[in-house]
Amino acid sequence: MEQTKIILDENEMPKKWYNVLSDLPTPIDPPLDPRTWQPISPDALEPIFPKELIRQEMSSDRYIEIPEEVLDIYRLWRPSPLFRAHQLEKVLKTPAKIYYKYEGVSPAGSHKTNTSIAQAYYNMKEGTERLTTETGAGQWGSALSLACNYFDLECKVYMVRSSYYQKPYRKSLMTLWGGNVVPSPSPDTEFGRKILQEQPDTPGSLGIAISEAVEDAVAHENTKYSLGSVLNHVVLHQTVIGAECKKQLEQVEEYPDVVIGCCGGGSNLGGIGLEFIKDRLEGKHNARVVAVEPSACPSLTKGEYRYDFGDTAEMTPLLKMYTLGHKHMPPAIHAGGLRYHGDSPIISKLYAEGLIEAVSYDQYDVFDAAVQFARTEGIVPAPESSHAIRCAIDEALAAKQTGEEKTILFNLSGHGHFDMASYDKYFSRELV
C-alpha cells in the first residue's frame, strides 16, 4: 500500500537555513535609503531590527546555522508531515500524484512560526523588551504572540481592520498568548489617526498596519519591529519547509514536477520553493515553481517591477519588487494574508529572471477548491492556502487531459478553523 503520510524523525529536522542569495546568477538589488536613493547602511536599520537579523538580511552565506534554542521550540511541531492526497486524486481521476506539506500542525496553525520563533529569539538575545508588528489574516500575529510568550517579550499587533472583524477568534488567540491586538488603522499612532480622519470607513491594509508598527517601534527605545514576510531573513527562516519536503519525497523515491505556494509577501512560496530552485540553479532538476495570488491583489501578474516602499506612510526603505503601488487598497477579500501590494525582493527577482511562474484566481474559484479539498482530504484549509490548492487541482486536471503522470507538491500553510465565517459567506454567495 502506498503511503498517505510521510514522517521524519526529529533528528532529521534541518539544522540550517538555506540562503538562495548565495546562488543567484546576478546579485539582488539592494534596499535603498528613500532620502538619498543610495543603498541603505546596516546602521540605518538598527532602530527597528536587531543586529543579527540585519546581518542575515544582507548575508551571502549559503547556509546559516539554526540556534539550538530555536530548534528546541521547532521540535514542538517540526518536522511537519507530508501527505499524499489519495482521496483528492481519486475524485479528480487524475494520473498525477499530489503531495501537500502541512504546516497547520504548528501551535499557531501556520508556517509563520518558523520565523516568529527565530525573530523573537534574536531580539531577546540583544536585549529587546517589546516587539511590534502587523498582521493580515492573523496568522502572523498569532505566531509572533506565541514566540514573544516563549522569550518573555511584550507584543503589540496592528491587525488589518477588515480581518480584525472578519476573524475575531484570531484576536482571541493572540490575546491568549499575551499579545496586545488593535484594529489598524488605530488611534494609537499618528499615522493611524490620520488615516481614520481621512477614511473613517477604510478596511485597512497591510501597508497601513506596517506603517503603524514601524512608527510605534521607532518611538520606543526598548522596542523593535518584526515582519512576517517579504524580507530576506524571513524567507530564509522558512526554507526548513522545502528542506524537509526533499527528504520526505526521497523516502518514496519522488521528485516534484511542479511546486506550488500561495503568494502575498512571498515567505510561504519561498519556504517550499527555494530548495527546488537551488536544484534548478545547480542543473540537477527543473521543477516548475508557481506563485499563486488573488486576482484582487495581483502584484506579480499585474504589478510593476521597480523600487517601492513596503508601507503606506513611506517609513520603510525602498525595495526592488513587483508592486501595485504602496498606496494600493485591495478589496477586503477573505485571504487577508495575501492583501499586500508588493512581493519579496527574492521572489520578485526569481520571477523577473523567469525562474518561477505566477497565476491569479478569483475568490469563488479558490473557495470551490477549498471545499473540494476539505470534503476529500478532511482538512479545512485557510483561504490563503486554498489558492495553492486551486492551482494544484488545475495542474492535476491538466495532467488528466494529457495523461501525464506528473508529481505535484504544494504548501498547505495553515488551517482554516478561524475562517468559518468566510466559508459561511461562500455558501450563501456573499463573497465580494
DOBANU-449008 format. One record per residue: residue in three letters; x, y, z of N, C-alpha, C, O in turn. Coordinates in steps of 0.02 Angstrom, whole numbers, plus 50000, padded with zeros to 5 digits. Atoms other than C-alpha are relative to their C-alpha. Layout:
BEGIN
alaXYZXYZXYZXYZ;...
REM end
This chain:
BEGIN
met500424994050000500005000050000500445006350000500935006650037;glu499624993850003500655017449955499885004250062499325004550088;gln500054995949940501005029150100499545005949989499525008949936;thr500414994050000499755042750142500365005850034500355011450009;lys499614994749967500825052450265500724997650009500854991950027;ile499285001349997502715053350264500295004150057500255010250056;ile499784996949937503505057050432500764999650006501064994449991;leu499285000049984505285062050475500084999750076499665002250113;asp499825000049930506095058750642500265007050019500515010749977;glu499764993449978506535074150748500745001049984500965006649971;asn499284999550014508375070250719500145001849927500695003949910;glu499924998450071508085072950532499795007149983499815009249925;met500204993150011507475090750555500605004149976501165003250001;pro499454995850024508535103550458500335003950057499985006550101;lys499624996349950509895111550564500265006749973500575010650009;lys499774993850032510255125650440499445002849956499024999249929;trp500444996750049509255138450341500395001049936500995002449938;tyr499674999250065509635139650155499905007149974499345009749973;asn500024993150025510065156850084500105000049924500664999249900;val499975000250073509645157549898500415005749971500645005249914;leu499614994350026510545174249881500704998049980501005001149936;ser499325002350016512195164749876500044996649932500584996049904;asp500005003950063511665155249719499705003849940499715001249885;leu500314996450056510785168549614500525001849947501085003749963;pro499524998350054511595171449443500255007250003500835008549987;thr499804993049991511605190249475499765002450068499264999950092;pro500194997849933511525199549641499315003150002499075006049953;ile500654996849989509875205249711500105007650008500625009750033;asp499954992749993509545224049703499945001950074499484999550108;pro499994998549929509935231749874499425004650020499165008349979;pro500484995049976508675241149982500315006949999500915007650011;leu499744993250007508845259949960499735004550056499175003650080;asp500224994749954508765274450081499565004849959499805007649910;pro500444995850040507245284450019500215007349997499995011049952;arg499774993050000508105300850062500545001249948500595006649919;thr499434999150045509635297749953499984995549938500344996749890;trp500035005050053509145283149840500674996449991500844994249937;gln499385003849998510815275249888499884993850043499444993850086;pro500085006049958511005257649962500025001850074500465005450096;ile500064998249929510505258550144500534996450040500704990650025;ser499485003149959511825255150275499674995850054499114997250075;pro500275004149946511565241650407499845004250062499355002850097;asp500124995849941511685255150542499325003349998499005004450050;ala500644996550006510135263650473499414995650018498864998150030;leu500555004749984509105247950507499974998250073499494995150096;glu499965002149930509635245950689499445002850045499284999550094;pro500564997849957508215256650762499394995249997498984995350043;ile500605004450004506955243450702500164992649999499714988650011;phe499835007150002507905226850686500624998650043501065002950049;pro499395001849964509185217650795500574998649951500454997149892;lys499425000550044510955216350726500044993349963500224993149905;glu499935006550032510895197650691499524999249941499694996249891;leu500475000450055509335199050583500215004549942500105002949884;ile499734995750052510125213550488500564996349963500614996649902;arg499465003950031511645202550459499724994649953499974993749898;gln500315005250041510545188450394499665003049938499675000049885;glu500334996650056509595200750284500495001349943500305001049885;met499514998050050511195205550194500534994649988501024995849952;ser499495005250003512155189150209500044996749932499544996049896;ser499915004050060512895179850062500214992950017500384989049973;asp499855006849979513245164150165499464995249972498874996849974;arg500485004750030512435148950082499544996950053498954995850040;tyr500405002949946511845141650247500135003950064500685006450076;ile499954996849935511515149250418499754995150053499194992650048;glu500175004849948511505138350573499395002350039499315008250055;ile500584998649958509875137250669500204999250073500444993850091;pro499805000749929510195140850855499634994350035499064992850019;glu500295005749965509875126350972499365001950038498894997950042;glu500604997749964508625136751073499395000449953498834999249974;val500544999850049507595139050913499804992949981499204991449976;leu500155006950017507725120650867499594996650055499154992650041;asp500375003049944507085115951041499255001549994498844997250009;ile500714998250008505455125351006499734997249934499154995049932;tyr500215003050063505375119550824499764992850012499294990549979;arg500165007149989505295101650893499294998950024499044993350024;leu500715000749981503535105150958499574997849941499064994549951;trp500405002050059502915102750779500414997949940500144994949893;arg499575001950056504395100150663500344993450015500484991950073;pro500204999250070504665090350557499244999349992498934995250025;ser500715000550014502915093150491499874994549948500324992949909;pro500135005750045502055079150393499905002149928499685007649912;leu500154999450072501985077250205499474994949985499554989050000;phe500565004450016500345069850143499964998749925500095003149884;arg500215001650068499915060949982499245000649998498904997550038;ala500724998550003498175067149932499634994649961499354995949908;his500315005650035497495049949885499265001249986499014999749931;gln500724999150008495675054749913499845005349947499375004549908;leu500104994850050495805070549809500174997349930499804998649882;glu499825003050065496705061149669499444995649973499294995749914;lys500535004750020495315048249667499405003749972499135001849920;val500584996250024493935061149649500155003549934499725003949891;leu499814996650062494885070549513500134995249943500134997149884;lys499855005150050495265054149422500605002049958500605001749896;thr499394997550033496985060849382500574995050006500624991650057;pro499415004249993498565051049345500565003450040501065000350057;ala499494996349962499535064549438500014997850073499504995650100;lys499925001149929500205061749613500035006950033500435011250015;ile500054993649966499755076049731500254999250072499994995150110;tyr499745000049931500765079249890499915007050029499965012049994;tyr500034993449968500505093050016500364999750067500284995150107;lys499644999149937501635098950157499545003750047499325009250031;tyr500504997049956500515102650306500325003750059500535000750108;glu499734995749948501135117350409499485002050053499655005450101;gly500534998549951499465118650501500094996550066499704997750113;val499885003649936500165107050636500395004250050500475002250107;ser499644995849952501165121250714499525002750052498925003250039;pro500454997649947500475128150879499565005949978498985006349998;ala500394994350024499925144250793499594998449938499195002549916;gly500425002250055499205134550647500245001949931499855001449883;ser499754998450066500325140150504500754999749998501084998350048;his499275000050009502085141250433500335006050033500955006150040;lys499714993849974502325158350513500444999150062500885003150074;thr499605001149940503045150950673500734998549984501164999450027;asn499305001450018504615145750578500445006250005501035005750021;thr499614993849994505165163950575499845003950064500285007450089;ser500164996249939504245171050727500444997750058500675001850098;ile499585002549946505215159650845500715002649992501025004950041;ala499324997550013506865164550763500065007550015500535009650047;gln499964992849990506485183150763499955002050073500325006350097;ala500074998549929505915183450944500634998150038500855001750083;tyr499395002249968507455173650995500575005049992500895007050040;tyr499454995350012508695185550912499885006750034500355009950058;asn500154993849965507795200650984500134999350075500415003850106;met499885001249928507825193151159500755000150015500965003050065;lys499285000449989509695189551143500335006950000500845007950034;glu499704993350004510045207851103499675005150046499795011150041;gly500284995749949509005214851245499365003649983499135007850022;thr500654997150017507405219751155499494997850053499504992150075;glu500515001649951505935220451276499304999549970498854996650000;arg500674999550028504485223351158500054999749924500505002849895;leu500035000350073504045219250976499335002649976498815001550007;thr500624997950034502775227550862499974996649932500494995049902;thr500075003050066502075220150704499315001449971498875004150005;glu500654999950033500655219950578499764992949992500154988249998;thr500245006550022499535205450533499395001049956498995005449967;gly500574999750045498295202450393499454995650026498994998050060;ala500515004749978497265186950425500074998150073499624995350103;gly499885001749930498025184950597500484994250010500674992850066;gln499535005649993499165170150559500675002450028500954999350074;trp499364997549977500735180450582499965003050070500405001750111;gly500084997249933500095189950733499964994650052500234995350107;ser500045005749954499665173350815500694997050012500884995650068;ala499345003249995501385166250777500485004350041500865001650081;leu499544995749962502305181450846499795000650073500225000950117;ser500234999949931501215182151002500254993850037500484994350094;leu499755006249971501675164051035500755000450014500984998650068;ala499274999649994503525167251005500215004850056500665003350095;cys499834995249947503565182651118499854997050069500204998450117;asn500165003449938502735172251253500584995550023500754995450082;tyr499445004549983504175159651245500625003850023500995001350066;phe499384996449985505525173051256499885006250044500305010650049;asp500164994849950504655184651381500055007049971500355011550001;leu500034993450032504385199251261499285002449997498824998349991;glu500664997250013502895210951250499885000049924500355000449885;cys500165000350071501985210051083499395004449985498865003450013;lys500554995650021500925223751002499854998549927500294999049884;val500195002050067499965218250847499495004849971498965006050001;tyr500474995850037499145230150723499694995649946500004994049896;met500345004750044497865219050636499565003849951499165008049970;val500384996650052497125224650470499254999950018498974994750035;arg500674999049973495405231250512499494995149973499094992350011;ser500495004650028494395220550391500064993050029499564989850044;ser499895006749972495195204550457499854999950075499614994850101;tyr500134999649928495045210350638499264998350015499114994950063;tyr500715001349989493155209950621499754993649965499254990749986;gln500185006250033493065195250499500194993850042499844988850041;lys499715005849965494105183850612500125001650074500695002150095;pro499924997949930493765188350795500394995150043500714997150091;tyr499655004849958494475172150863500755000049989501124997450031;arg499284999050008496175176050790500255005050053500775004050083;lys499834995249947496195191150907500014996450067500464997650108;ser500035003649937495695179551049500624995750010500894995350066;leu499415004349996497135167751010500625004150016501035002150058;met499434995649986498395181951008499995002450072500505002650106;thr500074997849931497725188351173500174994350049500494995550100;leu499845005849958497845170751247500744999250011500964997450065;trp499285000649995499705170751211500345006450023500965006950023;gly499714994049970499935188151283500075005949953500325011249973;gly499964994550047499825198851127499485005450013498935004050038;asn500464994249995499025216251130499805001749928500215004149890;val500224999550069497965217350971499515005849992499045006650031;val500464994550016497135232850896499864999849925500294997849886;pro500154999650072496245235250728500385005849969500425011249999;ser499624994750036497265245250602499625002249938499384998049900;pro499694994549963497145259550566499715000950069499114999850081;ser500194999349930497095263150752500125007150024500475010949992;pro499854993549970497065278550863500655000150040500815005150072;asp499405000649959498695272550942500625003249968501125004150002;thr499434997050034499845280450812499785006349963499195007249947;glu500154993950037499955297050723499744998349930499265001449906;phe500225001850068499795288650552499314996850002498904998049957;gly500655003149994498325278150610499455005250008498925004749977;arg500504994749989497395293550671499885004049936499325005949921;lys500064996350064497755302350505499554996249951499114999149920;ile500405004150046497015287950403499284999850023498825000349981;leu500695000349974495485286650516499635006549987499035006549974;gln500324993550013495155305250495499825000749926499295003449909;glu500104999350072495335304350305499514994849973499124996249928;gln500405005550026494485287450279499694996050059499934990650074;pro500275003249940493395282950430499734992949988499694989050035;asp500285006650014492665267650342500504995449965500304990349937;thr499505004050036494305260750273500034992850027499974991850087;pro499905006949977494525241650279500704998950027500844993750056;gly499305000849980496365244650315500394996049949500104993249902;ser499575003950045497835236450229500634998150037500795001050089;leu499365001749969499465227950270500495005849998500895006750044;gly499564994250005500375243450209499895005050056500375007750084;ile500164995449944499475254250338500224997050066500515000550108;ala499835003349937499725241550477500764999850010500995000750066;ile499274999849995501595240550438500225007050022500655007650066;ser499824993249982501705259550448499895001350075500325004250108;glu500144999049928500895259450620500504996350044500744999050093;ala499535003949960502015245650685500705002949999501045003050051;val499344996950005503595254050622500025006550040500505007850076;glu500034993849961503065270950694500054998650074500415002050110;asp500005001949929502755262650862500704997850022500944999850075;ala499335002649983504445253750860500515005650005500925005850051;val499514994550001505425269450816499905004750060500385007850084;ala500164995449945504555279150955500204997450069500195001250117;his499845002949935505095267251094500694996649998500814992249957;glu499315002650000506915263251137500044992550013500504989249989;asn499975007149982506515245951207499664995549949499574989549962;thr500435003550047505545240851051500334999249932500675003749907;lys499805001250070505965233150883499384997949961498864996249989;tyr500555001950046504875229250732500144993049972500724991249961;ser499935006850027504555211650667499534999149942498935000649947;leu500405000850061503945207550492499904992549985500354988549995;gly500175007150010503075191250444500124997349931500034991349920;ser499885002250069503525190450259500475004949966500765009149999;val499664995250044504405199550116500765000350007501124999149958;leu499294998949992506135202350191500414993649992500164988150002;asn499575005750014507615191150151500064995250059500034989150050;his499905004449942507865184650328499374996150017499414990650044;val500635003549987506025180050342499944994049952499774988549973;val500025005450049506075169850181500514994750017500384988750011;leu499475004649979507705162150242499754995050052499854989050044;his500225004349945506905155350401499484994849977499414989550009;gln500525004650023505515146950302500274994149959499904989449944;thr499735005250044506695136050199500044993250032500194988249999;val500055006749968506555122150329499454995949968499474989749968;ile500575003650030504925117850240500234995949940500114989949936;gly499775003450061505705113650072500534994850014500554989649982;ala499485004849982507195105050153499704993550026499934988150008;glu500355006049976506025093150244499644996449943499654990349939;cys500365003150057504995090350086500464995649959500274990149939;lys499525003950040506535084449993500134993250031500124988149997;lys499865006349965506945071350125499404995449999499474989349991;gln500615004149999505135065550133499854997049932499664991249927;leu500125002750068504965063749945500524994849981500374990149944;glu499485005150013506615054249939499794993250029499964988050001;gln500225006349969505825041250055499554996049953499554989949955;val500455003450046504535037349920500255000549928499884999349880;glu499664999750065505755039949776499635004449950499505002549893;glu500354995150042504865055249708500395006649998500775008150044;tyr499764993150005505385072449648499455003949963499195001449913;pro500574996550030504095085849605500135002749929500695004949914;asp499984996650064503735091649428499795007250008500025011649970;val500234993249988502855106949497499935001050075499684996650110;val500034998149929502985115649668499595006450004499725011249969;ile500494994649999501575127349717499945003050070499944999450120;gly500144996649937501335140349854499595006249988499685009649937;cys500354993650005500135154549884500515005650012501035004450043;cys499514994649997500985171449874499675006750013499295009349973;gly500194993249983500635187749962500645004050003500815007849958;gly499334997149995502315193750026500534995449971501024997749943;gly499545004750032503205177849973500334994950045500694990550020;ser499645004749956503785168350129499744992949993500124988149999;asn500305006750009502575153850101500304996649938500534990949942;leu499735002750063503125151249921500744998750006500994993449986;gly499285000849992504955153949963500174994150045500654990550033;gly499875005449953504845141750107499994993249968500424989049982;ile500045006650032504315127149999500394999849935500614994449914;gly499735000150067505075132549834500755000949992501034998649943;leu499304998050012506855138849861500484994149999500984994349963;glu499575006050003507625121749895499984996949931500484994149908;phe500065002850067506985116349725500285004849947500535002649895;ile499654995150042507575132449644500754998850003501104999449952;lys499295001649993509295128049714500204994449953500714994949919;asp499855005650045509245111449620500005002349927500415000049887;arg500044997550068508735120649463500625004149982500895003449927;leu499414995950013510155133149478500644995749994501114997649959;glu499435004650004511365118549502499964995349940500424991449928;gly500085004350059510695109949346499814992950016499894988549973;lys500185006849980510085094749442499304998049979499194992449954;his500705001250017508215095949414499705006349971500025011649971;asn500314994150031506995107649330499265000650019498845001749977;ala500694999449977505425108149437499745007149988500095012049999;arg500334993550005504215122249397499795002250070499544998250109;val500224997149936503885133649546499485005349984499625010049946;val500564995750018502205142549540499755004050060499575001150111;ala500304995549950501645157649643499275001149983499105002449925;val500724999250011499765158949665499755005850042499835005950103;glu500224994049964498985175549710499275001549984499004998949935;pro500694998250013497235183049722499955005149942500375009549936;ser500094995250055496585192249568499845006950027499905011949991;ala500144993549970496065206049689500645003750019500635009850030;cys499374996949981497905209249731500574996649962501004993549993;pro499545003950042498935202549584500675003549988500805005749932;ser499394996150005500625210349618500504997149949500815000949913;leu499545002950048501655197949516499705000249929500045002249882;thr500305000650067500435195449372499795006649970499715007149909;lys500234993650026499895213649357500435005950023500345011549998;gly499614994649972501175223949455500595002149957500724999149905;glu499394997550033502715233749401500614998050041500584997950102;tyr499385001849965504495228349442500425006250008500745008549961;arg499654993749987505255243649523500105000950075499854996950115;tyr499924998449930505795251349686499355003150027499045007249995;asp500604997249968504365255049806500074999250076500484995350100;phe500015000649927504015257349990499624993750020499174991449985;gly500355005949974503475242350093499395001950040499004997550059;asp500574997849959502195252850187499685006149969499955009149923;thr500394994550029500895266150152500275006950020500245011549980;ala499774993549975501665280150257500715001849976500975007149993;glu499334998950028503355278650167500535000650055500965005050053;met499525000149945504335274550325500544994749990501064995050023;thr499525005550009505235258850262500515001849946500425006649909;pro499554999350057506745257550147499644998349935499124995049936;leu500275001750065506385256349961500254993049980500854991649985;leu499835006750020506355238349899499854999049925499345001449901;lys500125001750070506525232149719499544993949998499744988550018;met500495005449997504965221749696499445001249949499375006649922;tyr500624999250038503405218549595499495003250046499385000750101;thr500444996249957502155230949662499405002849963499445004449903;leu500604996550026500415237949635500005007250023499535011050008;gly499964993349972500975253849723499834999950074499344996950094;his500095000549927501135256649910499385003550025499215002850084;lys500644997049981499525266849912499414995649981498834997349995;his500545004350024498535252549837499584997350058499864995150108;met500465002549949496995247449939499614994249971499114995349936;pro500355005750029496455229649894499314999250030499195001550086;pro500665001649971494645224049917500094995650061500594992150068;ala499955003749937494285215950085499844992649989499354990050016;ile500105007150013494445198050022500164996150064500464998850111;his499925003949939494465183950149500694997050008500874994750062;ala499305002149994496255178850110500415006150021500815008849983;gly499704993849976496855193350218500755000049998501075005349992;gly499285000550001498635186950221500315001349932500925002149926;leu499744998850068498785189650032499845007049975499955008549916;arg500204993250021498165207750030500595004850008500545009850044;tyr499414995749995499895215350009500185002649931500144998949882;his499904996750064500385227549873500624997649963500674998549902;gly499375001850031502125220449842500224992950016499874989350052;asp499735006749989503185204749844500715000350026501065005350017;ser499325000749977504785198949924500495001649943500394999549886;pro499494998950051506325205449831500294993549971500454993249912;ile499755006450024506915187349820499524997049949499724995049895;ile500515002850045505285181149743499955004249936499905001549881;ser500044995650058505225196349629500584998949952500494998749891;lys499415001250041506995193349568499944993449962500094993149902;leu500085006650032506625174949531499475000349944499554997249892;tyr500524999450050505045179749437500265004049940500135002249882;ala499724996050054505945193149336500494996049958500564997249898;glu499515004150035507285180349291499694993949966500044990049934;gly500345005750031505975167749233500104993450037499994988150008;leu499885006149962506415155349371499384997650038499364991850060;ile500655002249973504645154949443499445002849955499555007549916;glu500594997850036502905156949368499505003050049499595002450110;ala500524997249957501365165949434499324999649966499275000649905;val500695000050024499485164049416499575003450054499785004050111;ser500454997049952498005172749499499304997149991499114994949937;tyr500685002850001496245167149545499525004650037499715008350082;asp500544996549965494585174749598499814996150063499964990150069;gln500185003149936493875171249772499574993749993499704988750026;tyr500455005750004492485159549718500354993849972500224988249995;asp499615005750026493665148549616500424996950055500504990850058;val499575002349945494795147449768499594996150052499804990850074;phe500425003449951493395142849887499694993649972499584988850010;asp500215006250031492745129949763500514994550014500344988950032;ala499455004849989494435121349778500064998250073500184992450090;ala499955001249928494475123249967499484995150024499634990650063;val500555004549980492795114649987500144992949973500044988050009;gln499855006650027493305100549871500564996550039500534990550051;phe499445002849960494915098149970499754997750068499924992350091;ala500255001749934494015098350138499564993749998499574989750044;arg500455005750005492755085450076500364993649978500074988249981;thr499625005950019494115073750013500544998450051500594992850076;glu499445001149954495635076050125499825001250073500194999250118;gly500244999249931494645081450279500265006250036499965008250085;ile499714994149968495725096550323499665006249974499575007049913;val500294993650020494895113650322500575004849988500925006750035;pro499434995750015496155124950233499835007450011499265009650002;ala500074992749997496425143450264499895002749930500124999649882;pro500114997150067495865154750120500645001349962500665000649901;glu499364998750034497685159250084500264993649967500414993549908;ser499745006450026498245141050065499554997349945499784993549901;ser500475002550050496695137549961500175002349929499964999249880;his499764997850066497475147449819500474994749971500444993249912;ala499545005250023498845134149810499614993749982499784990349934;ile500415005950015497525120449816499675000849931499644996049892;arg500324998850065496615128449668500484998649943500314995349894;cys499505001050053498205128449565500194992649995500274989949940;ala499825007150001498645110549616499464995949966499614991349928;ile500555003650033496925104449563500005001349925499904996749886;asp499984998550071497075113449397500584996349966500504994049909;glu499435003750027498795105649369499824992549993500014989349944;ala500195007150001498065088449410499494998649944499514993449912;leu500505000850054496605091049290500335000649932500134997249884;ala499634999550063497815096349153500364993549986500404991349929;ala499665006550008498785080249183499504994749979499674990149941;lys500535004850020497145070749166499875000649925499754995549891;gln500134998950072496895078448993500564997149957500444994549903;thr499425002250040498655073948935500214992950017500604989849979;gly499795006649979498835057549029500684999950034500974994650043;glu499334999449971500445063949110499994998150074499575000550111;glu499955002149930500945055649274500475004650038500985002450064;lys499564995149967501675071449348499924999750076499424997250102;thr500014999649927502085074149532499925007350020500325011650000;ile500184993249979501305089649612500115000750074499904996450113;leu499884998549929501865097149778499765007050015499935011749980;phe500194993349980501035111549867500045000850075500044995950113;asn499944998349929501175120350034499315001650029499005006650010;leu500624998549964499635119250144500215003450065500355000250115;ser499634996349949500235133050257499605001450062499895003750112;gly500384998749939498805134450381499314997049998499034995849945;his500695002649997497165127550442499505005849998499695011650010;gly500524994950006495525136950420499505000050056498925001950046;his500475000649945494755134050590499715006750023499165006950051;phe500254993449981494585152750620499695003649940499555009649944;asp500254997050062493935155850444499304997649981499094998449924;met500655003050018492225147550455499495005349978499045003849939;ala500454994750023491335164250435500105001349926499625002949890;ser499864999350071492195165450266499654994549960499374995749907;tyr500345005650034491535148250218499255001150001498914999549952;asp500724998549997489795153450276499815004949945499295004149912;lys500144995150052489875168450159500054996849931499684998649885;tyr499955003650064490445157050018499374996149985499094996549930;phe500605004150012488975145250040499385004249988498925002149953;ser500584995750011487755159750047500105004849942499695009249930;arg499834995950059488595167749894500045007550017499795011749980;glu499934993149978489015183649990500715002649996500855008150021;leu499314997650007490865184849949500025005849950499625006049903;val499924994550049491435200749861500294997249936500405000949888;
REM end
